[in-house]
Amino acid sequence: MTKLQREGTHRLHLHRTIQASAAEAFRALTDPVLLSQWFTTRAEVDLRKGGRYHNADGDQGVFLEVDPPRQVTFTWENPEHCPGTIVTLTLRDAARGRVLVRLLHRRLASPADVDHMREGWQWALTNLKLFLEEGTAITFEDWQKLTNRSRGIPRKKDL
């Protein structure tokens, strides 16, 4: 097995357009106080190349690139969710006071890992949008219930 095969060659690409500036979105993505309001709890961030981050959900890693307010790249080392991978968030101001947030999660080992991370990152980007546009947030579990219901997928209690 080559080094590239061990690292994984699969990628996840997602994006959201949000009514906010790139600077506002970058701050919400990197400020531990704000992260603890919409993404996680007990976030700690040393926002510099080589700096570390971690939170109460087990997400942790090292910042590989920090270019405010345009881009941040970090290792993803959550032991339960595809450790050894890399996430890049790119922000571009768009028309009418909006920002385009692009997420690239790379070095995923398999299509199953891509699917596994897709749901969590879709929630995160949706929640970032809610937080920046409306000042609210939704838990991952509540978001799952709402998205499953809107797709007509029966919930376990409904079976």
N, C-alpha and C positions, 0 to 999 in steps of 0.2 A: 504494500500500500504506500503510495507517495504521500509526501507532506500535505499537498493540496487536497488529496482525498481524505486524509485524517481531519483537516480543518473544515472540510465541507465546501461544496461549490454552489449550494442553493441560496437564493436570495428572496427577500420579501420587499416589495415596493408598495408604499401607500402614500396618500397625500390628502390634505384637507385645505380648503380655503376658509380663512377665518377673518371676521371683521375685527382687525387689530393691526398694529404695526409690527414689523419684524422685531423691533426692540422690545415691545410688550410681550410678544410670543417667546422670544429668547429668554427673557427674564422669568416667565412662567415655567419654562422648561429647565431652568438651571438654578433658580433661587430656592434654597431649601425650605424657606417659610412658605412660599407659594406652592412648591411641589407637595408639601404636606397638606395642602388644602384641597387639591384636586386629583393627585396621582397616588399618593402613598401616605404613610405616617412616619414620623421621626426621620425625615430625610436629613442627611449630612452631605455637604458638597464642598470640595476644595477645587474650585473652578479655575484650573490652570493646566497646561500640558503637563502630564505626569501626576496630577492631583487625583485623589480618589473620591468616590462617592459610595454611599450605601444607605439603606433604609430598612424599616421594620419588615418589609415583605421579602427580604433576602436578596434584593437587587443590589449588586455591587460591581465595581470595576474601576478602571483607570481612564482618565481623559487622554485621548491621543491627539486631538486637535481642538482648539478653542478659538473661534474667530467671531466674536460678537459683532453685530447681531445676526450674522449670516450662517454660521455653521458650528456644530459641535459633533465630535466623533468620540466614541468611548467603547471600551470593551464591555461585554455583557457576561457577567459571571454568576448569575443566579443558578445555584446548584440544581434546582428543580426545573429550570426552564432554559434549556439550550445554552449551557455555559460554553465559554471559549469562542464566542461569536462577537461580531462588531456591529454597532449601530451608528449611523450617521443621520443627523437631522439637519436639513438645509432649509433656510427661510429666505423667501424673496417677496419684497413688497409687490403687491398687485394693484390693480385699479381700484378706485373708490375707497381707499383706506383699508384695504384687505391685505392679508399676507398668505402666501402659499407655503404650507409646511410640507416638506417631503421627507419621508422616512425610508431609509434603506437599512435592512437588517441582513447582514451577509455572513458567509461561512456557516450557514445552516447545513446540517449533515444530510437531510433528506426532505422529500416533499412533505412527509408527515410533520417534520419540525416546522416547515413553513406554515402549514395549516395550524399547528399548535400556537405559534406566535401571532398569526394573523388576527385571531379573535381578541387577544389582549391588546395588541397595538391599535386595532380598530376602536376598541373602547377608549384607549388612552387619547387618541386624536379627537374622538367625539367629545370626550370629557374636557379636553383642552379647549375646544370650541365653546362648549357650554360655559366653562369657567371664564373665558375671556369676553364672551359676548353677553352673558346673562348673570355672571357672578355666582353661578350654582355649579354643583357637581353631582354625579351619580355614582354609586358604588358599582363595581364590576358585576356583582351578583344581580343587582337590580337592572342593570343594563342588559345582562343576558336574558332575564325574564322578559323584558320589553321587546328585545329583538327576536327572541324565539316566538313570542306571541304574534308579532307582526308578520312573521313568516308562516304562521299557521302550524308551527311545531308544537305538539302537545307537551305540556309540562308534566313532570312525573306525578304530581298530585292529581292531575286531570285524567290520568290513565286508569 
